[in-house]
């Protein structure tokens, strides 16, 4: 009987690991960016984590190394409205922590072209799209990203506040971002959830005008201090007025004050 019990335990232990939370450490890259290790084709590479990136991308070097055909052209838009084009490749499996994430397609782009020449080598960028069928907790104060189980997510929700949110997929439908709603004057204004923004949070001139922070809806380049109701607490924030395609853009410093549970299946965002 004892041998049978040990045999059953041996069989069930891998299953327990497969269905447990998967917590991935986030390393520091520069002052505010975060990086994480990604396993592709048996080798581990450092990637940036950018919640405002829209599309997960790998470098042309990495695509070629994994014998993937690079083809096509996809056009996305940065926060200031500039068009950004990139190619793509299909059928990439990325492993983050103990979790295998199959990507029917990823963008192919030299991420180092956007970084200073002295910056450490990066082989790609993980965007929220990589987790489009998962529930994750992004805990920047603890420098952790956790891929949740149904049970662990349910437990965490009990201690968190549900936020107004949207999950836009871009003009071509192949991206994934999050917009959080900030209520002001009986209206919801939508702000991009962007850990890649290492500067001040941004606000459009129209939004700044609507909020009574400036005298006209077109002037930009001014910093406005105001209080916003952000989840369960009020925050005093310095916003830079800028010509952007959103009502506003959150930044790393503001996002890093709290932990967020993001349910991509139910399209919900919770904050502690």
Buried (B, 14 or more C-beta within 10 A) or exposed (E): EEEEEEEEEEEEEEEEEEEBBBBBEBEEBEEBBBBBBBBBBEEEBBBBBBBBBBBBBBBBEBBEBBEBEEEBEBEBBEBEEEEBEBBBBEEBEBBBBBBEBEBEBBBBBBBBEEBEEEEEEBBBBBBBBBBBEBBBBBBBEEBBBBBBBEEBBEEBBEEBBEBBBBBBEBEEEBBBBBBBBBEBEEEEBBBBBBBBBEEBBBBBBBBBBBBEBBEEEEEBEBEBEBEBEBBEEEBEBBBBBBBBEBBBBBBBBBBBEBBBBBBBEEEBBBBB
